[in-house]
Amino acid sequence: MLRAKSRGSLLRLVAGFLVLSPMAGFGLGQSAAKPGDAPGTALSSAPIPSVRELMLDVAAHQKQLEKVRENYTFHSSTVIQDLDSNGKITKTESEDSEIFYVNTHRIERTVKRDGKPLNDHDQQKEQERVTKLVEKAPSVPPGEPLEGPKMTVSILHLLDIMDVYNPRRVMFRGRNTIVFDFAGKHDAKTHGFAEDASKKIAGTLWVDERDRQVARMEAHFTDNFHVVGGLLANVQKGSSFYFDQAQVNGEIWFPTAGEGNIQARVLLLKGVRQHVIERDSDYERFTVDTQASKTATVVPDSKP
């Protein structure tokens, strides 16, 4: 049976690489203002930018601020509920992790399972695993995975794989926000895991107009998606998920929440129905010290 980390990662497996990885900004909150996009209670009357222009702005902003993200760590709590065919919860697992970034790469350190701190043996194994990733990260180019398959698609190519339509401006959390719908082109020519999955989802994206950050994404699979040709998993049509981001400490955007309702067949054997809930909190500045002790130690910054 898969543990919470691997099964909780199913939510990111089927979603995170599709839109949030290449599009979400993790950027500074006070970017250069554009006419009519200041936060407030009034809906702007400025012309709505094209989706391509908007998302290229998001990607450029993210690239400029990747190093800022590496000054932060945060806490992530994932709950995985197994469901029967009637939607009744049959099992619940949870995992708590510290999240930080090295050379743009996300690294997770597990600190609790099912509400209990890791025992000494598991804690040592986890420390060794994380330290290896921290030492490896500087030599792995941004956009390439530290582990597993590549889960990102460039903005330009993603926009070619998907149809985008119905752009509109709304007030979202008291801020001017550009919203648009998207749907993968089933006949698009794709290569690799992330691109193949991208053409099988549809949904809606909310982009904060001032900060050029993805504030929310809702999406669902419009067709079955076979992971590694169906040998690893077959994610079923109708599986759905959402992700939220928000401005943190008035200066930077980070993930705050995500949920998924996933139906899949794993390893050609077991049918899985899961409700996955992720909540993120406790954002702090930090440094990663691996030079002297060769351990990945999260050190809170003494600066206010």
N, C-alpha and C positions, 0 to 999 in steps of 0.2 A: 504494500500500500504506500502511495506517495505521501510524504510528509507535507506539513503546511508550507514550507518554503517552496518546494517544487510545484505543488498544486496551487498555492496562492500566486505563484508566478504565471500561472495559466492566464490570469487576467491581463498581465503585461504581454504575455506571449501572443495573445490574439488581438491585442489592442494597442499597447504602448508604442510599438514600432510603426504602426500604421499612420498615425497622425501626430500624436503628441511628440514623439521623438524628433522628427524633423521640423515640426511647426511650432511647438511650444517654446516660449522664449526664455524663461528663468532670468529675466532681465531687470534692469533697474527701473524703479517705479516712476521716476521723474525724467522721462525722455523728453526730447525737444518737442514742444507742442506744435500742432498744426492748426490752421484756422478752423475754429468751430469745434475742436475736439476736447476742450477743457472739461474736467469732471464737474458735475453739477446736476441740478434737477431738470434743466431744460434740454429737450432733444434738439440736437444740432440740425441745421438746415443746409449744411455744406454738402456738396456733391459726394456721393458714395464712391470710393475708389474701386477700381476693378479688383476682383479677387486675386488675380495674378500679382498685381502691384502690391496689394495688401500683404500677401503671404511672402513675397520677396523681402518686404520691409521686416517682417517678423524674423525671417531667416537671417538677414543681415544683422539685426539687433542682437539676436542670440549669439552669433559668431563673435561680435564685438565684446560680449560680456561673459564669455565662458569662464574666464579667470575669476570673475567676481563670485560665481557660483561655488568655486572651489574654496572660498573662505567660509563656507557654511556647512553645518551638519544639521540633521533633523531626525526625529523619531517617526518610525512608521509601524503601525499596528495592522495586521492582516488577520481577518477571521474568515474561515472557510466552513461553510455549512453544506454537508451532503444532504440531498433531498431525495425522497422517493418519488414514484410516478404521480403521486397526488400533491406534491409540493411540501410534504411534511418533513421536518428536519429529523434526520436519523443519526447524525454525528456532527460534532463541532470541534474544530481545531483552531488554534491561534498561534501567531508568532509575532514577536516584537523585535525590531531591528533598528540599528543606527545606520543612517544613510549619509555618505559623503562622496566627494568627487575628486579624482586625481587625473590630471591631463584630460579632462572632460568625461572620464569614464565613471559611471555610477558604481559604487561599491557598497555592499550591504553586510553589516556585521550582526548576526543574530545574538540577542541578549536574553530572550525568554522564549519558551515554548509552552503553550497552554497555561500561561500565567505564571510559570515557575522559571526562575533563573537557571541557566545552564549549569549542570554539575561541573566539577573541576575538569574531568576528562573531556567533556564536550566543549567546554570553554577553551581549553588548550588547543583542541583540534580546530575550532573556529578561528582562534587567534592565528594559528599557523596558515590557515587557508586565506584569511584576509591579508596577512603580511605578504604572502606570495603575490596576491593581486596588486597590492600597493607597489611592490617592487617591479612588477611587470608593466604596470600602467604607463610609465613614461616612455617605454619603447613601442607601445602600440599606438598607431596614428589615430587621431580623433575620427569617430565614425566607424571604426573597426571594432569588433567585439573582443572583450577580454576572454569571454567564454561563450561557447555555443554559436548559433548561426547569426549572421548579420541581420539586424532588426531595424535598419534605417533605409530610407529612400530619399534622394535629393528632392528639394521642393519642385524644381523644374520638371523632373521626371514624374513625380507624384501628380502634378497638375495635368500631365499628359495621360496618365492612367485613369484619372477620374473626371467625370463631368461635374461642374460646379454651377449652381443656379440659384435664383431667387435671393440675391443679396439685398439686405435691408438693415436699417439702423433702429436699434431699440435701446431703452434704458435698462441696464442690467447691473444690479447692486449699486444703483445710483450713478452709473457712469455710461457715457455714450459707447455703444458696442455695435460692431458690425457683425451681422449674423448671415451665414449662407448655408445652403444644403449641398451635399455632395453624394455622388454614387459612383462606384467603380465601373469601369467599362469592361464587361465580361469578355469582349473580344480583343482587348488590348494585348499587345505582345509584351510579355514580362519575362524576367529572368531572376530566379532566386526566391527564397522563402518570403521575404518581406513584400516584394513586388507582387508575387502570386496572391498573397492574402489581400493586398490593398484593393485589387479589382473585384473583391467579393464582399465589400462592405458598403453601406450607405448610412448617412446620418446628417448631423447638423453641427456646425462649429461656431462658437462665439469668440470674437477677437476684440479685446479692449482697444478702442480707437486711439486713445492718447498714448498708451504705453506699447502698443503693437505686441500684445501678449495674448496667447490663447487662454481665455478664462474658463471655457467649458467645452467639452465635446460629448456628444451622444451618438452612438452608432450601433448598428446591428449587422449580422451576416445575412446577405441576400441569397447565399448558396452555401452548400457544404464546403468546408475547406479541409483538405487533406494535408496534415503535417508530415513531412518526409514520406510523401506518397501514401499516407494513411497508415504507415507502419507504427508511427509514434502516437498519433491521435487523429481523429476525424471530428472536427468542430462542426456542429450541425447548424443548418440554416435556422435563423431566428435567435441564436445566441446574441445577447446584447450587453452593452456596457456603457458607462459614462466616466469621465474624469473631470475634476475641478482643479483650477489653480486660482491663487489670489495673491494680492500684494502683501508681503510680510515685512514688518518693521518699517513700513512706509518707504522702502527702498528697493526691494527685490521680489520677484514672483517665484513661487514654488508650488508644487502639488499640495493640495489640501485634502482631497478625498477621491475615492473611486469605488465603483461597484460594478459587478458583472453577474449576469445570469447565464451560465454556460451549460450547454448540453454537448457531450462529446463521447466518443468511444475511444478508449485508451488502450494502446498496444494490441489492437484487434480483438480484445477480449471483453473488457468491462465497460458497460455503459455508465456514464457519470453525469449526474445533474448536480450543479453546485451554484450556490449563491456566495460570491466572494465580496468581502467588504474591506476596504483599505482606508485608514484614516492617518493623516500626517500632522505632526505638531512639534512643538519644542524646538524651534529654529534657533541655532546659535552660531556665532562665528567660531572658527576653530583652525588648527594647523595639523598637518600630518607629519609626525616625526618618525622617520625610519632610518635616519643617517647613522645615529650612534648605536641604538639598541636593536635595529632591524626588526622592530615591532611597530605595527600600525596603531599609534596611540592618538586618540581624539583628545585634544587639549583645548579647553575653552579659552577664547581670546580675552585678555584682561581689559581690552579697550571697551568703553561703553558702547 
